[in-house]
Amino acid sequence: MSSETLASSLSPLETRTFSAGNKILAEGTAGQEAYRIVSGQVIICKEMSENRQFKLRTLGPGDIFGEMALLEDYSLRTASAIAMNDLTVAVLTKPQMDTALTETPAIISQLLKSLAHRLENTSQEYALMDLTLSRWEKQANRLIWLFGGLNAVFILATLAFLWLRKA
């Protein structure tokens, strides 16, 4: 079942529009709605600081986001969603989802497939991050061996500062 089938099996959904740069979801806030992208693109990101985000993925037309809030009662958003460009979404509320799950059991299968796909992508991303961290760890150990403990710490702190400043 595609997201189009999901949308057609529900009562008519309210649509909302957002301008580029608008935040649709804020990490850490309570949610009672999910969104299906009709047009435009959304960046899903983790908030690193007030003005910095770590991009997790980009979603486009047909993709659904924010669904975890519909599956768990009183769930807090685990990431933020920001419109990359002008965006139109169809809004899916918790009561609509609950009705759809009982009236259209095939939706459960689609949700499980979607969640499994996201879990697989996340696992691959973490494996890549682990590989990258392993490289950094090897370089850090090499610096400690070459320059001694405190000198290496100073060098690593300087490199980290320069890298964060650039990002």
N, C-alpha and C positions, 0 to 999 in steps of 0.2 A: 504494500500500500504506500503510495507516494504522499507527500505533504499536501498535494492537490486533493487526493482522495480524502485525507483527513479533514481538510477544510470543507470539502463538499458534504461530508457526513455530519457536520455540525450545523447548528442554526446559523443564520447569517451573522458574520463576524463584523464587529465595529472596526473601522480602519482609522489609523492615525498617521499624521505626517510629521517628520522631523527634518530640520535643516542640518547641513553638514556641521559636525562638531558638537551637536547636541547629545547629551548623555541620556540614554533610554533607561538603562538600569545602573544602579550604583552598588558596587560590592559592599556587602555587610548590611544592606537594608532588607527588610521583609518584602516578600513578593507574593502576589496573588494572581499574576497574569503571565502568560507566555506570548510570544510574538512570532508570526510567520511573515517573512519578508516578501512583500509584493513587488517592490522595486527599490533599487539602491543597494548599498552595502553597509555592513556593520563590522566594526572591530570589537572583538571580545578580548578584554585585557584584565590583568591584575594590577591593582593600584600599588605602586612602589613608594610613592611619596605624594605630596600635594599636587605636583605638576608633572609627575613621571608615571608612565604606565609600561607594563611588560606585555607586549602583544602576544596573545595565545593563538588566535586564528582570525581569518576574515570570512564572513558569511555573505551570501548573496541571495537573489530571488529564489524562493521555494524553501530556503533553510528556516528552521525553527530554533529559537533561543529563549532562555528563561524558563524552560519546561520543568526544571527541578523544583521550582516553587509550587508547581501544580501536583507534583508527585509526593512531596513531603509536606506535612502540616507544619506551619510556622517555620518554614525554612528561610534562612538568610541567603541572599545572593552571594554566590562564590566568586563572581567576577563582575566587571562593569561592561556595558555595551555602549559604544559611541558610534553615531552615524558618520560614515566616511564622506557621504555626499547626501543630496536630498533623498529622503527615505520615506517609503510608505509601508506600513505594517498592518497586518490583520491581528487583532487582539483576541486572545483566547483566555477566558477566565476559568477559575477552578470549578465553579458549578457546571460550566459548559463541558469541561474535560470529564468531570465525574459522570455526567449524563452520557457522553460519547463512549466512555469506557464500558458502561453497562449495556448500551444499545448497539454498539459496534465493536465486538471483541477483537476484530482484526487490528484495531488501533493499538491494542496492547502489544501485538507482535511488532508493529512498526516502531513503537517507542523502544522496545527492547533492542531491536536492530540498530536504531539510532544511538542508543546509549552504549551498546557494544562497540559500535564504530568509533565513537568519541573516546571510549576507554582504550581501544587499540591505538588510536592516534596519540593519546596522552602517554601511553606506555612507550611508544616509539620516540616521542619527544624527550621523555625522561632518560631513556637509554642514550640518546645523543648528548643530552646535557651531562650525564654521568661520564661519557667518554671525554667530553670537553674538559670537565673538572679533573679527570684523571691526568690529562695532559698538563693542566695548570699545576696540579699537585707534583708531578714529576719535575716541572721547571722550578717550582718552589724548593723542592728537596735539593735540586742541583745547586741553586743559589745558596742555600744554607750550607751545603758542603763546601762550595767554593769560597764564600765570604764569611762564614761563621754566623752564628745565631742572630745577634742584634743587627749586624750590617744587612743581612738578608731580609730581616723583618722591615727595616727601614726602606730597602729597595722595593720590596713587595708593596708596602704601604704607599710609596710614591707612585708606583705603576698603577695601583688600584685607583688612587686619587686622579691621576691623569686620564685613566680609562673612563671613570665615572663623569669626569668633567666634560669629556668629549661626547659622551652618550646623551 
